Amino acid sequence: HWAIFCSGKATFPCLKRSIIPMFTSGNQNEPLLNDALLSDSATPAQNFMTPATHMFEASQSGELNEVAGDEESGGIYSSSMPGKKKKKASSSDSTDAELTSLADEVDQWRRRQANNSTGKTPKACMCGTLTRIQCGLVTMIVMAVLGVSGVFVGGPKIAKSELDNSDVSFTQLSMSNPSMDDYSFDVAAEVLIGNVSPLDGTIGAMDVDLYYKDTKLGTLSMPAIDVKAGKNNYKSIDTQRFNVVETAYDVWDDFSAAMLNDKIVNWVLKGTASVSSTLMGVTMTFKDIPFYKEIPLTCFDGLNDVQMSVFDLTQSTDDDVIVDMSICIENPSDISIQDLGSLYFGVHYDGAYMGNVTSETSSMMITRDDASDPECTAIGPKAYNIINMNGKLSPADKNKAD
């Protein structure tokens, strides 16, 4: 067994490469050289200059000259040992090859020494420079970096797909304080976002345009919404003023009529979103993601369920029939309206018209999932609103009125 010692120390000015025999005792696999002999910190003289150490100098002439250390002086001298002959090197190329091979043996021996506590030789990878454990750690790090990089590259597509596949609905829509001068009113809402996949995230605050029949009605400001994958996510939209676009007044009238008479009305929200998500501790934000949602809105369906709660004629006179009425109206929608304006009802009895009654200040604040007004609980536990009206009856058929 041979070890390579390459010295740049001033102690060995004449040596470029020195070959050191590694003597063994009995077992060729147990070299007497220990960690100290191959220490990088010790000086060459400290490590190798002993009477028992023999070296061979590879001279420029191609000969291997045996040299020994002078224990007292720590110097080096060439000698012709008794019974020894100088050995010829076949060529400088073969000598370099042998030295490289011996260097590999020393490197392997050092790895075995580092693993003496277990008695096993560590298995290596990557050209023998890393152990398999180190290779595993490097592989995990590389995969993590590639994974995060892949999310950054494909993130916008993932974010758009997540938005497109999510479900958005209004669980409550409240309208109040209308102004007929500029077609404006206050609006607030409760929003439900579901079917979020595959990652949790945050949809940034944005302005969305509200469309009905391909016509923009106005703009609604949406707050930032934190969403969890696989869960229903609820968010309140605070009260804000909604202004109908001036060129869309006629379309808004059509929308209001449909909202009153139809069971379902579809409207569309359009905007540009930003989506943030955290993966492996890294928060990524993707901007300018198109947001498009066609949302079915549950509406009043004609307000067909109207039932009498109070019918009072005690305010009548000899000349006029005065009626005070209270009716319970079911609201089958998710829409609440604070000020319905003036409501007019025609009163009919047995097919004969009796007259009109009016409600000047009425509202429909109870929606389909809310508890009924206390005056209407006998009719139904949920969704019923009370509306009070009064008027003068002028029956066309007085006989039926009598």
C-alpha positions, 0 to 999 in steps of 0.5 A, a space after each residue: 500500500 502506498 500513500 501520496 504526499 505532495 508538499 509545498 512546504 519549504 522543508 521539502 524544496 527538492 520534492 514535487 511528489 513523494 511516495 510513502 510506504 504504508 507498512 502493515 502488520 499481518 493484515 494488509 487491510 489494517 495500515 499502521 498509518 493513523 489520522 495523525 500521519 495523514 493530518 493536513 495540519 501537521 508539518 511534513 517533518 512532524 508526520 514523516 521524518 522518522 528513522 523507520 520512514 522511507 521515501 522515494 523521490 521521483 527525480 526529473 531523470 525518471 529514477 526513484 531515489 530512496 530517501 530517509 528522514 534525519 531524526 535529529 535535524 528533520 532534514 532530507 538526504 539521499 542515500 544508497 542503502 546497503 543492498 539497495 539498488 536505484 529503481 528505474 521508472 519506466 516513464 514519467 507517464 506511468 509514474 503519474 498514473 501510479 501516483 493517481 491510483 495511489 491517491 485514490 487508495 488514500 482517499 478511500 482509506 480516509 473514508 474508512 477511517 472516518 467510519 471506524 465507529 460503525 465498522 462499515 465503509 460508507 457507500 458513496 455516490 456522485 463520483 465518490 464525493 458524497 455519501 448516500 445520505 448526503 446525496 439524499 439531502 441534496 436530492 431533496 433540496 434540488 426537488 424542493 427548489 425545482 418544485 417552487 420554481 415550477 409553481 412560479 412558472 405555472 402559478 398564473 395558470 394554477 391561480 386562473 384555474 382555481 378561480 374558474 373552478 370556484 363557486 361564488 354566490 350571494 347568500 344575502 343582498 340588501 338594497 336601501 335608500 334608493 334615489 330615483 334622481 340618479 338611479 343609485 342606492 346603498 347595497 351590502 351583501 354576504 358572499 359564499 365562495 366554495 369549491 376552492 382547490 388545490 391551495 388555500 389563498 387570498 383573493 385580493 380586493 378588486 372592483 368588479 363590474 356588474 352585467 345584465 344581458 351583456 350591459 354593464 349596470 355599475 361597479 361593485 367593490 369587493 374586499 380581500 377574501 381569505 379562502 380555504 381549500 375544500 371549505 365554504 368561505 363566507 365574506 361580508 361586503 360592507 355597505 356602499 353606494 351603487 350607481 347605475 350607469 346612466 346609459 343603462 337605466 332602461 336595462 336596470 328597469 328590466 333587471 328590477 322587473 325580472 328580479 320581482 317576477 322571476 325565480 332566478 335571474 343571472 347576472 355576471 361579475 367581471 374584473 381582474 384579480 390578484 391571488 396569493 398563496 403560500 407553499 413550503 413557507 414561500 408566499 407567491 402573488 399572481 396578478 392580473 388574473 381574469 375574474 369572470 363569474 355568472 351568478 344565479 340570484 334567487 329572486 322574489 318569484 312574483 311574491 305569490 304567497 300573500 295571506 291576510 293577518 288583520 282586516 279592520 273596518 272599525 274606522 269606517 263612517 256612514 259614508 265611507 268604508 275605511 279598511 286597515 289591513 295587515 298581510 304576511 308576504 313570503 319572501 322566497 329570495 335572498 334579497 332584502 329591500 328596506 324601502 319598497 316605496 309605495 305599494 298598491 293593492 286591489 281588493 277583490 271579493 267573490 270576483 268583485 272589485 272593492 277598491 284599493 289599499 296602499 302601503 306608503 312605507 314598507 320593506 321586505 327585510 326578512 329573506 327566505 332563511 330568516 325567522 318570520 315577523 312575530 305577527 306572521 309566525 302562525 302562518 310560517 316560521 320563516 320568510 314571512 314579512 308583515 306589511 300594513 296597508 289602509 284605504 277606502 273601499 268603493 265597491 262596484 257591486 254594493 250588494 256584494 259589499 253589503 
